[in-house]
Amino acid sequence: MAIPQLSPEQLQQARQAAATARRSRAELKAKVRGGSVALGDALDLAATDDVLAHVKVVDLLKCLPRVGDKRAADVMERLDIAPNRRVRGLGRHQVAGLKAEFS
């Protein structure tokens, strides 16, 4: 299947939509990093918002205090979460495990 040719207006709209999505994901991670939103609340927000659901789990975990590459990888391995998993792809037991770990 060929990639459709977009008009300049459609390209501009797509760029704006992508920038808005990146900005909202960055805002969520900044709120988690700042402590104004807990991990459990962030997971609940991402469950209801299609844009936020595309945040990688490892990136969200690394926004938490005292969680770096090593601890995030250990937690994800223990909960059987793939390293490239996004929030949308988590199962209910994985979400519950993350909430229990960081509450």
Secondary structure, 3 states (H helix, E strand, C coil): CCCCCCCHHHHHHHHHHHHHHHHHHHHHHHHHHHCCCCHHHHHHHHHHCCCHHHCEHHHHHHCCCCCCHHHHHHHHHHCCCCCCCEHHHCCHHHHHHHHHHCC
